[in-house]
Amino acid sequence: MGKAASTMLTMSYKDQDEKELRDKLVSKLKQKAEESMASSEKRLKKKQERRKKLHDIADEEDEDSAGDTANDDVRIDFYAWHCNFRHA
C-alpha cells in the first residue's frame, strides 16, 4: 500500500469517526427535543384540566346564583302580592 492509499484510509476513518460523533450528537438532540415536547404536552394537559375545573366551578356557581335569583323573584312576587292583598 502506498502513501496515498494509506492517507485515504486514514481520512476515511476520520470521516467515519466524525460521522459517528455527529450521529450521536443528533440522536441526543432529538431525544432532548422529544423529552421537551413530552414535558410541554404534560404541562399543557394540566393547564387544560385546571381550566376545565375552573369552568365547571364557574358553571356550578352560575347555576347556584340562577337558583338564588329565582328565589329572589319568588320573594319579590310574594311581597308584591302580599302588599296588594293588604291594600285591596
PDB file with SEQRES, HELIX, SHEET and CRYST1 records, atoms N, CA, C and O in Angstrom:
SEQRES   1 A   88  MET GLY LYS ALA ALA SER THR MET LEU THR MET SER TYR          
SEQRES   2 A   88  LYS ASP GLN ASP GLU LYS GLU LEU ARG ASP LYS LEU VAL          
SEQRES   3 A   88  SER LYS LEU LYS GLN LYS ALA GLU GLU SER MET ALA SER          
SEQRES   4 A   88  SER GLU LYS ARG LEU LYS LYS LYS GLN GLU ARG ARG LYS          
SEQRES   5 A   88  LYS LEU HIS ASP ILE ALA ASP GLU GLU ASP GLU ASP SER          
SEQRES   6 A   88  ALA GLY ASP THR ALA ASN ASP ASP VAL ARG ILE ASP PHE          
SEQRES   7 A   88  TYR ALA TRP HIS CYS ASN PHE ARG HIS ALA                      
HELIX    1 AA1 LYS A    3  HIS A   87  1                                  85    
CRYST1    1.000    1.000    1.000  90.00  90.00  90.00 P 1           1          
ATOM      1  N   MET A   1       0.847  -1.163   0.000  1.00  0.00           N  
ATOM      2  CA  MET A   1       0.000   0.000   0.000  1.00  0.00           C  
ATOM      3  C   MET A   1       0.894   1.229   0.000  1.00  0.00           C  
ATOM      4  O   MET A   1       1.868   1.328   0.747  1.00  0.00           O  
ATOM      5  N   GLY A   2       0.524   2.151  -0.863  1.00  0.00           N  
ATOM      6  CA  GLY A   2       1.331   3.353  -0.968  1.00  0.00           C  
ATOM      7  C   GLY A   2       0.888   4.405   0.025  1.00  0.00           C  
ATOM      8  O   GLY A   2      -0.077   4.231   0.769  1.00  0.00           O  
ATOM      9  N   LYS A   3       1.614   5.488   0.010  1.00  0.00           N  
ATOM     10  CA  LYS A   3       1.318   6.596   0.930  1.00  0.00           C  
ATOM     11  C   LYS A   3      -0.059   7.203   0.648  1.00  0.00           C  
ATOM     12  O   LYS A   3      -0.782   7.550   1.581  1.00  0.00           O  
ATOM     13  N   ALA A   4      -0.420   7.331  -0.606  1.00  0.00           N  
ATOM     14  CA  ALA A   4      -1.725   7.896  -0.988  1.00  0.00           C  
ATOM     15  C   ALA A   4      -2.863   7.016  -0.484  1.00  0.00           C  
ATOM     16  O   ALA A   4      -3.855   7.519   0.044  1.00  0.00           O  
ATOM     17  N   ALA A   5      -2.724   5.719  -0.644  1.00  0.00           N  
ATOM     18  CA  ALA A   5      -3.765   4.786  -0.184  1.00  0.00           C  
ATOM     19  C   ALA A   5      -3.864   4.824   1.334  1.00  0.00           C  
ATOM     20  O   ALA A   5      -4.962   4.780   1.888  1.00  0.00           O  
ATOM     21  N   SER A   6      -2.735   4.905   2.000  1.00  0.00           N  
ATOM     22  CA  SER A   6      -2.714   4.976   3.454  1.00  0.00           C  
ATOM     23  C   SER A   6      -3.394   6.257   3.941  1.00  0.00           C  
ATOM     24  O   SER A   6      -4.131   6.231   4.926  1.00  0.00           O  
ATOM     25  N   THR A   7      -3.153   7.359   3.265  1.00  0.00           N  
ATOM     26  CA  THR A   7      -3.771   8.642   3.628  1.00  0.00           C  
ATOM     27  C   THR A   7      -5.282   8.579   3.439  1.00  0.00           C  
ATOM     28  O   THR A   7      -6.034   9.101   4.263  1.00  0.00           O  
ATOM     29  N   MET A   8      -5.730   7.942   2.357  1.00  0.00           N  
ATOM     30  CA  MET A   8      -7.176   7.828   2.092  1.00  0.00           C  
ATOM     31  C   MET A   8      -7.859   6.985   3.156  1.00  0.00           C  
ATOM     32  O   MET A   8      -8.958   7.317   3.600  1.00  0.00           O  
ATOM     33  N   LEU A   9      -7.212   5.882   3.574  1.00  0.00           N  
ATOM     34  CA  LEU A   9      -7.794   5.041   4.617  1.00  0.00           C  
ATOM     35  C   LEU A   9      -7.890   5.810   5.927  1.00  0.00           C  
ATOM     36  O   LEU A   9      -8.893   5.726   6.636  1.00  0.00           O  
ATOM     37  N   THR A  10      -6.830   6.564   6.243  1.00  0.00           N  
ATOM     38  CA  THR A  10      -6.818   7.360   7.470  1.00  0.00           C  
ATOM     39  C   THR A  10      -7.917   8.406   7.419  1.00  0.00           C  
ATOM     40  O   THR A  10      -8.624   8.609   8.406  1.00  0.00           O  
ATOM     41  N   MET A  11      -8.068   9.062   6.298  1.00  0.00           N  
ATOM     42  CA  MET A  11      -9.099  10.087   6.167  1.00  0.00           C  
ATOM     43  C   MET A  11     -10.487   9.462   6.236  1.00  0.00           C  
ATOM     44  O   MET A  11     -11.407  10.038   6.817  1.00  0.00           O  
ATOM     45  N   SER A  12     -10.632   8.294   5.649  1.00  0.00           N  
ATOM     46  CA  SER A  12     -11.949   7.687   5.706  1.00  0.00           C  
ATOM     47  C   SER A  12     -12.272   7.271   7.145  1.00  0.00           C  
ATOM     48  O   SER A  12     -13.425   7.363   7.567  1.00  0.00           O  
ATOM     49  N   TYR A  13     -11.276   6.819   7.894  1.00  0.00           N  
ATOM     50  CA  TYR A  13     -11.501   6.512   9.309  1.00  0.00           C  
ATOM     51  C   TYR A  13     -11.880   7.776  10.079  1.00  0.00           C  
ATOM     52  O   TYR A  13     -12.763   7.754  10.937  1.00  0.00           O  
ATOM     53  N   LYS A  14     -11.198   8.876   9.758  1.00  0.00           N  
ATOM     54  CA  LYS A  14     -11.523  10.163  10.391  1.00  0.00           C  
ATOM     55  C   LYS A  14     -12.949  10.563  10.054  1.00  0.00           C  
ATOM     56  O   LYS A  14     -13.723  10.956  10.927  1.00  0.00           O  
ATOM     57  N   ASP A  15     -13.281  10.458   8.780  1.00  0.00           N  
ATOM     58  CA  ASP A  15     -14.637  10.806   8.348  1.00  0.00           C  
ATOM     59  C   ASP A  15     -15.671   9.922   9.027  1.00  0.00           C  
ATOM     60  O   ASP A  15     -16.741  10.381   9.426  1.00  0.00           O  
ATOM     61  N   GLN A  16     -15.327   8.641   9.149  1.00  0.00           N  
ATOM     62  CA  GLN A  16     -16.253   7.703   9.796  1.00  0.00           C  
ATOM     63  C   GLN A  16     -16.431   8.072  11.273  1.00  0.00           C  
ATOM     64  O   GLN A  16     -17.550   8.053  11.787  1.00  0.00           O  
ATOM     65  N   ASP A  17     -15.343   8.405  11.948  1.00  0.00           N  
ATOM     66  CA  ASP A  17     -15.421   8.810  13.356  1.00  0.00           C  
ATOM     67  C   ASP A  17     -16.260  10.079  13.508  1.00  0.00           C  
ATOM     68  O   ASP A  17     -17.100  10.185  14.401  1.00  0.00           O  
ATOM     69  N   GLU A  18     -16.010  11.044  12.609  1.00  0.00           N  
ATOM     70  CA  GLU A  18     -16.787  12.286  12.662  1.00  0.00           C  
ATOM     71  C   GLU A  18     -18.273  12.023  12.424  1.00  0.00           C  
ATOM     72  O   GLU A  18     -19.135  12.620  13.069  1.00  0.00           O  
ATOM     73  N   LYS A  19     -18.550  11.127  11.494  1.00  0.00           N  
ATOM     74  CA  LYS A  19     -19.948  10.786  11.201  1.00  0.00           C  
ATOM     75  C   LYS A  19     -20.601  10.138  12.426  1.00  0.00           C  
ATOM     76  O   LYS A  19     -21.736  10.465  12.773  1.00  0.00           O  
ATOM     77  N   GLU A  20     -19.884   9.220  13.076  1.00  0.00           N  
ATOM     78  CA  GLU A  20     -20.413   8.581  14.285  1.00  0.00           C  
ATOM     79  C   GLU A  20     -20.677   9.610  15.381  1.00  0.00           C  
ATOM     80  O   GLU A  20     -21.718   9.581  16.038  1.00  0.00           O  
ATOM     81  N   LEU A  21     -19.727  10.514  15.567  1.00  0.00           N  
ATOM     82  CA  LEU A  21     -19.917  11.561  16.578  1.00  0.00           C  
ATOM     83  C   LEU A  21     -21.111  12.455  16.231  1.00  0.00           C  
ATOM     84  O   LEU A  21     -21.910  12.816  17.096  1.00  0.00           O  
ATOM     85  N   ARG A  22     -21.210  12.801  14.953  1.00  0.00           N  
ATOM     86  CA  ARG A  22     -22.336  13.625  14.502  1.00  0.00           C  
ATOM     87  C   ARG A  22     -23.662  12.902  14.723  1.00  0.00           C  
ATOM     88  O   ARG A  22     -24.638  13.497  15.179  1.00  0.00           O  
ATOM     89  N   ASP A  23     -23.681  11.612  14.393  1.00  0.00           N  
ATOM     90  CA  ASP A  23     -24.906  10.819  14.583  1.00  0.00           C  
ATOM     91  C   ASP A  23     -25.296  10.741  16.065  1.00  0.00           C  
ATOM     92  O   ASP A  23     -26.473  10.849  16.409  1.00  0.00           O  
ATOM     93  N   LYS A  24     -24.297  10.552  16.936  1.00  0.00           N  
ATOM     94  CA  LYS A  24     -24.577  10.521  18.379  1.00  0.00           C  
ATOM     95  C   LYS A  24     -25.141  11.849  18.852  1.00  0.00           C  
ATOM     96  O   LYS A  24     -26.101  11.894  19.623  1.00  0.00           O  
ATOM     97  N   LEU A  25     -24.525  12.939  18.375  1.00  0.00           N  
ATOM     98  CA  LEU A  25     -24.987  14.263  18.771  1.00  0.00           C  
ATOM     99  C   LEU A  25     -26.412  14.506  18.294  1.00  0.00           C  
ATOM    100  O   LEU A  25     -27.249  15.007  19.044  1.00  0.00           O  
ATOM    101  N   VAL A  26     -26.680  14.147  17.045  1.00  0.00           N  
ATOM    102  CA  VAL A  26     -28.020  14.321  16.502  1.00  0.00           C  
ATOM    103  C   VAL A  26     -29.031  13.486  17.289  1.00  0.00           C  
ATOM    104  O   VAL A  26     -30.135  13.951  17.575  1.00  0.00           O  
ATOM    105  N   SER A  27     -28.655  12.255  17.638  1.00  0.00           N  
ATOM    106  CA  SER A  27     -29.551  11.391  18.422  1.00  0.00           C  
ATOM    107  C   SER A  27     -29.854  12.007  19.787  1.00  0.00           C  
ATOM    108  O   SER A  27     -31.000  12.010  20.236  1.00  0.00           O  
ATOM    109  N   LYS A  28     -28.814  12.527  20.442  1.00  0.00           N  
ATOM    110  CA  LYS A  28     -29.011  13.148  21.752  1.00  0.00           C  
ATOM    111  C   LYS A  28     -29.910  14.383  21.639  1.00  0.00           C  
ATOM    112  O   LYS A  28     -30.790  14.601  22.472  1.00  0.00           O  
ATOM    113  N   LEU A  29     -29.677  15.183  20.598  1.00  0.00           N  
ATOM    114  CA  LEU A  29     -30.505  16.383  20.409  1.00  0.00           C  
ATOM    115  C   LEU A  29     -31.954  16.015  20.123  1.00  0.00           C  
ATOM    116  O   LEU A  29     -32.872  16.664  20.623  1.00  0.00           O  
ATOM    117  N   LYS A  30     -32.160  14.977  19.321  1.00  0.00           N  
ATOM    118  CA  LYS A  30     -33.529  14.521  19.034  1.00  0.00           C  
ATOM    119  C   LYS A  30     -34.206  14.044  20.314  1.00  0.00           C  
ATOM    120  O   LYS A  30     -35.364  14.374  20.571  1.00  0.00           O  
ATOM    121  N   GLN A  31     -33.478  13.266  21.116  1.00  0.00           N  
ATOM    122  CA  GLN A  31     -34.035  12.751  22.366  1.00  0.00           C  
ATOM    123  C   GLN A  31     -34.395  13.900  23.300  1.00  0.00           C  
ATOM    124  O   GLN A  31     -35.455  13.894  23.927  1.00  0.00           O  
ATOM    125  N   LYS A  32     -33.512  14.878  23.388  1.00  0.00           N  
ATOM    126  CA  LYS A  32     -33.762  16.033  24.249  1.00  0.00           C  
ATOM    127  C   LYS A  32     -34.989  16.805  23.769  1.00  0.00           C  
ATOM    128  O   LYS A  32     -35.810  17.239  24.576  1.00  0.00           O  
ATOM    129  N   ALA A  33     -35.111  16.974  22.444  1.00  0.00           N  
ATOM    130  CA  ALA A  33     -36.270  17.676  21.879  1.00  0.00           C  
ATOM    131  C   ALA A  33     -37.555  16.903  22.151  1.00  0.00           C  
ATOM    132  O   ALA A  33     -38.578  17.505  22.478  1.00  0.00           O  
ATOM    133  N   GLU A  34     -37.520  15.579  22.023  1.00  0.00           N  
ATOM    134  CA  GLU A  34     -38.698  14.753  22.296  1.00  0.00           C  
ATOM    135  C   GLU A  34     -39.098  14.845  23.766  1.00  0.00           C  
ATOM    136  O   GLU A  34     -40.283  14.939  24.086  1.00  0.00           O  
ATOM    137  N   GLU A  35     -38.113  14.817  24.654  1.00  0.00           N  
ATOM    138  CA  GLU A  35     -38.405  14.940  26.087  1.00  0.00           C  
ATOM    139  C   GLU A  35     -39.011  16.303  26.396  1.00  0.00           C  
ATOM    140  O   GLU A  35     -39.935  16.414  27.201  1.00  0.00           O  
ATOM    141  N   SER A  36     -38.488  17.327  25.756  1.00  0.00           N  
ATOM    142  CA  SER A  36     -39.012  18.675  25.958  1.00  0.00           C  
ATOM    143  C   SER A  36     -40.461  18.767  25.468  1.00  0.00           C  
ATOM    144  O   SER A  36     -41.309  19.366  26.128  1.00  0.00           O  
ATOM    145  N   MET A  37     -40.730  18.177  24.320  1.00  0.00           N  
ATOM    146  CA  MET A  37     -42.093  18.186  23.780  1.00  0.00           C  
ATOM    147  C   MET A  37     -43.041  17.426  24.708  1.00  0.00           C  
ATOM    148  O   MET A  37     -44.157  17.877  24.963  1.00  0.00           O  
ATOM    149  N   ALA A  38     -42.600  16.280  25.209  1.00  0.00           N  
ATOM    150  CA  ALA A  38     -43.432  15.491  26.124  1.00  0.00           C  
ATOM    151  C   ALA A  38     -43.722  16.290  27.391  1.00  0.00           C  
ATOM    152  O   ALA A  38     -44.845  16.281  27.895  1.00  0.00           O  
ATOM    153  N   SER A  39     -42.714  16.974  27.897  1.00  0.00           N  
ATOM    154  CA  SER A  39     -42.895  17.789  29.089  1.00  0.00           C  
ATOM    155  C   SER A  39     -43.878  18.927  28.822  1.00  0.00           C  
ATOM    156  O   SER A  39     -44.730  19.232  29.656  1.00  0.00           O  
ATOM    157  N   SER A  40     -43.751  19.546  27.661  1.00  0.00           N  
ATOM    158  CA  SER A  40     -44.671  20.634  27.296  1.00  0.00           C  
ATOM    159  C   SER A  40     -46.097  20.124  27.162  1.00  0.00           C  
ATOM    160  O   SER A  40     -47.042  20.795  27.576  1.00  0.00           O  
ATOM    161  N   GLU A  41     -46.251  18.942  26.587  1.00  0.00           N  
ATOM    162  CA  GLU A  41     -47.581  18.355  26.442  1.00  0.00           C  
ATOM    163  C   GLU A  41     -48.203  18.084  27.806  1.00  0.00           C  
ATOM    164  O   GLU A  41     -49.389  18.340  28.013  1.00  0.00           O  
ATOM    165  N   LYS A  42     -47.403  17.565  28.739  1.00  0.00           N  
ATOM    166  CA  LYS A  42     -47.908  17.298  30.086  1.00  0.00           C  
ATOM    167  C   LYS A  42     -48.375  18.589  30.750  1.00  0.00           C  
ATOM    168  O   LYS A  42     -49.449  18.636  31.349  1.00  0.00           O  
ATOM    169  N   ARG A  43     -47.550  19.648  30.638  1.00  0.00           N  
ATOM    170  CA  ARG A  43     -47.932  20.932  31.236  1.00  0.00           C  
ATOM    171  C   ARG A  43     -49.199  21.485  30.599  1.00  0.00           C  
ATOM    172  O   ARG A  43     -50.062  22.027  31.290  1.00  0.00           O  
ATOM    173  N   LEU A  44     -49.310  21.348  29.289  1.00  0.00           N  
ATOM    174  CA  LEU A  44     -50.492  21.832  28.581  1.00  0.00           C  
ATOM    175  C   LEU A  44     -51.739  21.071  29.029  1.00  0.00           C  
ATOM    176  O   LEU A  44     -52.789  21.674  29.253  1.00  0.00           O  
ATOM    177  N   LYS A  45     -51.626  19.761  29.160  1.00  0.00           N  
ATOM    178  CA  LYS A  45     -52.768  18.959  29.616  1.00  0.00           C  
ATOM    179  C   LYS A  45     -53.183  19.363  31.026  1.00  0.00           C  
ATOM    180  O   LYS A  45     -54.374  19.464  31.320  1.00  0.00           O  
ATOM    181  N   LYS A  46     -52.198  19.597  31.904  1.00  0.00           N  
ATOM    182  CA  LYS A  46     -52.513  20.009  33.266  1.00  0.00           C  
ATOM    183  C   LYS A  46     -53.235  21.353  33.270  1.00  0.00           C  
ATOM    184  O   LYS A  46     -54.204  21.541  34.007  1.00  0.00           O  
ATOM    185  N   LYS A  47     -52.755  22.299  32.436  1.00  0.00           N  
ATOM    186  CA  LYS A  47     -53.412  23.604  32.357  1.00  0.00           C  
ATOM    187  C   LYS A  47     -54.830  23.470  31.842  1.00  0.00           C  
ATOM    188  O   LYS A  47     -55.742  24.126  32.347  1.00  0.00           O  
ATOM    189  N   GLN A  48     -55.024  22.622  30.838  1.00  0.00           N  
ATOM    190  CA  GLN A  48     -56.359  22.420  30.289  1.00  0.00           C  
ATOM    191  C   GLN A  48     -57.285  21.802  31.332  1.00  0.00           C  
ATOM    192  O   GLN A  48     -58.450  22.188  31.435  1.00  0.00           O  
ATOM    193  N   GLU A  49     -56.772  20.842  32.108  1.00  0.00           N  
ATOM    194  CA  GLU A  49     -57.571  20.225  33.170  1.00  0.00           C  
ATOM    195  C   GLU A  49     -57.957  21.268  34.222  1.00  0.00           C  
ATOM    196  O   GLU A  49     -59.100  21.304  34.677  1.00  0.00           O  
ATOM    197  N   ARG A  50     -56.987  22.123  34.609  1.00  0.00           N  
ATOM    198  CA  ARG A  50     -57.286  23.168  35.597  1.00  0.00           C  
ATOM    199  C   ARG A  50     -58.331  24.137  35.060  1.00  0.00           C  
ATOM    200  O   ARG A  50     -59.253  24.524  35.777  1.00  0.00           O  
ATOM    201  N   ARG A  51     -58.185  24.528  33.799  1.00  0.00           N  
ATOM    202  CA  ARG A  51     -59.167  25.433  33.192  1.00  0.00           C  
ATOM    203  C   ARG A  51     -60.546  24.817  33.168  1.00  0.00           C  
ATOM    204  O   ARG A  51     -61.539  25.483  33.462  1.00  0.00           O  
ATOM    205  N   LYS A  52     -60.610  23.524  32.812  1.00  0.00           N  
ATOM    206  CA  LYS A  52     -61.900  22.836  32.765  1.00  0.00           C  
ATOM    207  C   LYS A  52     -62.535  22.811  34.152  1.00  0.00           C  
ATOM    208  O   LYS A  52     -63.735  23.043  34.301  1.00  0.00           O  
ATOM    209  N   LYS A  53     -61.710  22.524  35.172  1.00  0.00           N  
ATOM    210  CA  LYS A  53     -62.226  22.521  36.541  1.00  0.00           C  
ATOM    211  C   LYS A  53     -62.757  23.897  36.922  1.00  0.00           C  
ATOM    212  O   LYS A  53     -63.825  24.014  37.522  1.00  0.00           O  
ATOM    213  N   LEU A  54     -62.001  24.944  36.567  1.00  0.00           N  
ATOM    214  CA  LEU A  54     -62.447  26.302  36.888  1.00  0.00           C  
ATOM    215  C   LEU A  54     -63.748  26.644  36.156  1.00  0.00           C  
ATOM    216  O   LEU A  54     -64.637  27.278  36.724  1.00  0.00           O  
ATOM    217  N   HIS A  55     -63.854  26.220  34.887  1.00  0.00           N  
ATOM    218  CA  HIS A  55     -65.090  26.465  34.136  1.00  0.00           C  
ATOM    219  C   HIS A  55     -66.259  25.700  34.766  1.00  0.00           C  
ATOM    220  O   HIS A  55     -67.369  26.224  34.862  1.00  0.00           O  
ATOM    221  N   ASP A  56     -66.005  24.467  35.192  1.00  0.00           N  
ATOM    222  CA  ASP A  56     -67.054  23.676  35.839  1.00  0.00           C  
ATOM    223  C   ASP A  56     -67.511  24.346  37.130  1.00  0.00           C  
ATOM    224  O   ASP A  56     -68.706  24.414  37.421  1.00  0.00           O  
ATOM    225  N   ILE A  57     -66.537  24.841  37.903  1.00  0.00           N  
ATOM    226  CA  ILE A  57     -66.876  25.524  39.154  1.00  0.00           C  
ATOM    227  C   ILE A  57     -67.675  26.788  38.851  1.00  0.00           C  
ATOM    228  O   ILE A  57     -68.671  27.072  39.515  1.00  0.00           O  
ATOM    229  N   ALA A  58     -67.237  27.542  37.849  1.00  0.00           N  
ATOM    230  CA  ALA A  58     -67.947  28.771  37.480  1.00  0.00           C  
ATOM    231  C   ALA A  58     -69.360  28.450  37.006  1.00  0.00           C  
ATOM    232  O   ALA A  58     -70.303  29.171  37.331  1.00  0.00           O  
ATOM    233  N   ASP A  59     -69.511  27.374  36.241  1.00  0.00           N  
ATOM    234  CA  ASP A  59     -70.841  26.973  35.776  1.00  0.00           C  
ATOM    235  C   ASP A  59     -71.735  26.596  36.953  1.00  0.00           C  
ATOM    236  O   ASP A  59     -72.913  26.952  36.988  1.00  0.00           O  
ATOM    237  N   GLU A  60     -71.159  25.867  37.925  1.00  0.00           N  
ATOM    238  CA  GLU A  60     -71.932  25.494  39.108  1.00  0.00           C  
ATOM    239  C   GLU A  60     -72.362  26.743  39.877  1.00  0.00           C  
ATOM    240  O   GLU A  60     -73.499  26.832  40.341  1.00  0.00           O  
ATOM    241  N   GLU A  61     -71.448  27.706  40.009  1.00  0.00           N  
ATOM    242  CA  GLU A  61     -71.788  28.939  40.717  1.00  0.00           C  
ATOM    243  C   GLU A  61     -72.864  29.709  39.959  1.00  0.00           C  
ATOM    244  O   GLU A  61     -73.759  30.294  40.570  1.00  0.00           O  
ATOM    245  N   ASP A  62     -72.780  29.712  38.623  1.00  0.00           N  
ATOM    246  CA  ASP A  62     -73.818  30.372  37.826  1.00  0.00           C  
ATOM    247  C   ASP A  62     -75.170  29.701  38.042  1.00  0.00           C  
ATOM    248  O   ASP A  62     -76.198  30.366  38.172  1.00  0.00           O  
ATOM    249  N   GLU A  63     -75.148  28.363  38.077  1.00  0.00           N  
ATOM    250  CA  GLU A  63     -76.400  27.640  38.311  1.00  0.00           C  
ATOM    251  C   GLU A  63     -76.937  27.949  39.705  1.00  0.00           C  
ATOM    252  O   GLU A  63     -78.139  28.151  39.880  1.00  0.00           O  
ATOM    253  N   ASP A  64     -76.044  27.985  40.698  1.00  0.00           N  
ATOM    254  CA  ASP A  64     -76.463  28.307  42.060  1.00  0.00           C  
ATOM    255  C   ASP A  64     -77.025  29.716  42.135  1.00  0.00           C  
ATOM    256  O   ASP A  64     -78.063  29.941  42.756  1.00  0.00           O  
ATOM    257  N   SER A  65     -76.346  30.662  41.507  1.00  0.00           N  
ATOM    258  CA  SER A  65     -76.819  32.046  41.572  1.00  0.00           C  
ATOM    259  C   SER A  65     -78.106  32.201  40.771  1.00  0.00           C  
ATOM    260  O   SER A  65     -78.938  33.042  41.110  1.00  0.00           O  
ATOM    261  N   ALA A  66     -78.288  31.412  39.718  1.00  0.00           N  
ATOM    262  CA  ALA A  66     -79.544  31.453  38.961  1.00  0.00           C  
ATOM    263  C   ALA A  66     -80.675  30.958  39.846  1.00  0.00           C  
ATOM    264  O   ALA A  66     -81.780  31.498  39.806  1.00  0.00           O  
ATOM    265  N   GLY A  67     -80.405  29.941  40.639  1.00  0.00           N  
ATOM    266  CA  GLY A  67     -81.413  29.450  41.579  1.00  0.00           C  
ATOM    267  C   GLY A  67     -81.717  30.492  42.629  1.00  0.00           C  
ATOM    268  O   GLY A  67     -82.875  30.670  43.004  1.00  0.00           O  
ATOM    269  N   ASP A  68     -80.707  31.181  43.109  1.00  0.00           N  
ATOM    270  CA  ASP A  68     -80.904  32.243  44.095  1.00  0.00           C  
ATOM    271  C   ASP A  68     -81.727  33.366  43.497  1.00  0.00           C  
ATOM    272  O   ASP A  68     -82.586  33.929  44.175  1.00  0.00           O  
ATOM    273  N   THR A  69     -81.481  33.700  42.248  1.00  0.00           N  
ATOM    274  CA  THR A  69     -82.247  34.755  41.583  1.00  0.00           C  
ATOM    275  C   THR A  69     -83.704  34.351  41.474  1.00  0.00           C  
ATOM    276  O   THR A  69     -84.602  35.166  41.686  1.00  0.00           O  
ATOM    277  N   ALA A  70     -83.935  33.093  41.144  1.00  0.00           N  
ATOM    278  CA  ALA A  70     -85.312  32.606  41.053  1.00  0.00           C  
ATOM    279  C   ALA A  70     -85.995  32.719  42.412  1.00  0.00           C  
ATOM    280  O   ALA A  70     -87.158  33.116  42.487  1.00  0.00           O  
ATOM    281  N   ASN A  71     -85.295  32.378  43.471  1.00  0.00           N  
ATOM    282  CA  ASN A  71     -85.859  32.508  44.815  1.00  0.00           C  
ATOM    283  C   ASN A  71     -86.131  33.971  45.155  1.00  0.00           C  
ATOM    284  O   ASN A  71     -87.152  34.290  45.763  1.00  0.00           O  
ATOM    285  N   ASP A  72     -85.224  34.851  44.767  1.00  0.00           N  
ATOM    286  CA  ASP A  72     -85.428  36.282  44.999  1.00  0.00           C  
ATOM    287  C   ASP A  72     -86.667  36.767  44.255  1.00  0.00           C  
ATOM    288  O   ASP A  72     -87.443  37.557  44.790  1.00  0.00           O  
ATOM    289  N   ASP A  73     -86.857  36.294  43.014  1.00  0.00           N  
ATOM    290  CA  ASP A  73     -88.042  36.676  42.244  1.00  0.00           C  
ATOM    291  C   ASP A  73     -89.308  36.213  42.942  1.00  0.00           C  
ATOM    292  O   ASP A  73     -90.299  36.942  42.982  1.00  0.00           O  
ATOM    293  N   VAL A  74     -89.282  35.004  43.493  1.00  0.00           N  
ATOM    294  CA  VAL A  74     -90.456  34.488  44.210  1.00  0.00           C  
ATOM    295  C   VAL A  74     -90.717  35.342  45.443  1.00  0.00           C  
ATOM    296  O   VAL A  74     -91.869  35.664  45.734  1.00  0.00           O  
ATOM    297  N   ARG A  75     -89.675  35.713  46.166  1.00  0.00           N  
ATOM    298  CA  ARG A  75     -89.852  36.555  47.348  1.00  0.00           C  
ATOM    299  C   ARG A  75     -90.444  37.905  46.960  1.00  0.00           C  
ATOM    300  O   ARG A  75     -91.363  38.397  47.614  1.00  0.00           O  
ATOM    301  N   ILE A  76     -89.914  38.501  45.895  1.00  0.00           N  
ATOM    302  CA  ILE A  76     -90.422  39.805  45.445  1.00  0.00           C  
ATOM    303  C   ILE A  76     -91.881  39.691  45.025  1.00  0.00           C  
ATOM    304  O   ILE A  76     -92.703  40.538  45.375  1.00  0.00           O  
ATOM    305  N   ASP A  77     -92.204  38.621  44.257  1.00  0.00           N  
ATOM    306  CA  ASP A  77     -93.584  38.419  43.823  1.00  0.00           C  
ATOM    307  C   ASP A  77     -94.510  38.214  45.027  1.00  0.00           C  
ATOM    308  O   ASP A  77     -95.619  38.747  45.057  1.00  0.00           O  
ATOM    309  N   PHE A  78     -94.056  37.447  46.010  1.00  0.00           N  
ATOM    310  CA  PHE A  78     -94.872  37.222  47.194  1.00  0.00           C  
ATOM    311  C   PHE A  78     -95.091  38.528  47.951  1.00  0.00           C  
ATOM    312  O   PHE A  78     -96.194  38.818  48.413  1.00  0.00           O  
ATOM    313  N   TYR A  79     -94.016  39.313  48.068  1.00  0.00           N  
ATOM    314  CA  TYR A  79     -94.118  40.592  48.757  1.00  0.00           C  
ATOM    315  C   TYR A  79     -95.097  41.513  48.019  1.00  0.00           C  
ATOM    316  O   TYR A  79     -95.940  42.162  48.638  1.00  0.00           O  
ATOM    317  N   ALA A  80     -94.971  41.558  46.697  1.00  0.00           N  
ATOM    318  CA  ALA A  80     -95.887  42.392  45.901  1.00  0.00           C  
ATOM    319  C   ALA A  80     -97.321  41.899  46.068  1.00  0.00           C  
ATOM    320  O   ALA A  80     -98.233  42.708  46.237  1.00  0.00           O  
ATOM    321  N   TRP A  81     -97.532  40.606  46.025  1.00  0.00           N  
ATOM    322  CA  TRP A  81     -98.867  40.052  46.197  1.00  0.00           C  
ATOM    323  C   TRP A  81     -99.416  40.381  47.586  1.00  0.00           C  
ATOM    324  O   TRP A  81    -100.577  40.756  47.752  1.00  0.00           O  
ATOM    325  N   HIS A  82     -98.532  40.225  48.575  1.00  0.00           N  
ATOM    326  CA  HIS A  82     -98.951  40.480  49.950  1.00  0.00           C  
ATOM    327  C   HIS A  82     -99.345  41.947  50.130  1.00  0.00           C  
ATOM    328  O   HIS A  82    -100.351  42.259  50.766  1.00  0.00           O  
ATOM    329  N   CYS A  83     -98.523  42.851  49.551  1.00  0.00           N  
ATOM    330  CA  CYS A  83     -98.851  44.267  49.646  1.00  0.00           C  
ATOM    331  C   CYS A  83    -100.158  44.577  48.947  1.00  0.00           C  
ATOM    332  O   CYS A  83    -100.975  45.331  49.475  1.00  0.00           O  
ATOM    333  N   ASN A  84    -100.367  44.021  47.791  1.00  0.00           N  
ATOM    334  CA  ASN A  84    -101.620  44.233  47.052  1.00  0.00           C  
ATOM    335  C   ASN A  84    -102.786  43.637  47.795  1.00  0.00           C  
ATOM    336  O   ASN A  84    -103.872  44.215  47.782  1.00  0.00           O  
ATOM    337  N   PHE A  85    -102.613  42.532  48.427  1.00  0.00           N  
ATOM    338  CA  PHE A  85    -103.673  41.863  49.157  1.00  0.00           C  
ATOM    339  C   PHE A  85    -104.105  42.711  50.356  1.00  0.00           C  
ATOM    340  O   PHE A  85    -105.288  42.828  50.675  1.00  0.00           O  
ATOM    341  N   ARG A  86    -103.088  43.300  51.010  1.00  0.00           N  
ATOM    342  CA  ARG A  86    -103.402  44.113  52.188  1.00  0.00           C  
ATOM    343  C   ARG A  86    -104.149  45.377  51.796  1.00  0.00           C  
ATOM    344  O   ARG A  86    -105.008  45.841  52.546  1.00  0.00           O  
ATOM    345  N   HIS A  87    -103.834  45.947  50.626  1.00  0.00           N  
ATOM    346  CA  HIS A  87    -104.473  47.190  50.217  1.00  0.00           C  
ATOM    347  C   HIS A  87    -105.821  46.959  49.548  1.00  0.00           C  
ATOM    348  O   HIS A  87    -106.591  47.902  49.370  1.00  0.00           O  
ATOM    349  N   ALA A  88    -106.108  45.752  49.185  1.00  0.00           N  
ATOM    350  CA  ALA A  88    -107.373  45.521  48.476  1.00  0.00           C  
ATOM    351  C   ALA A  88    -108.548  45.403  49.372  1.00  0.00           C  
ATOM    352  O   ALA A  88    -109.668  45.208  48.899  1.00  0.00           O  
TER     353      ALA A  88                                                      
END                                                                             
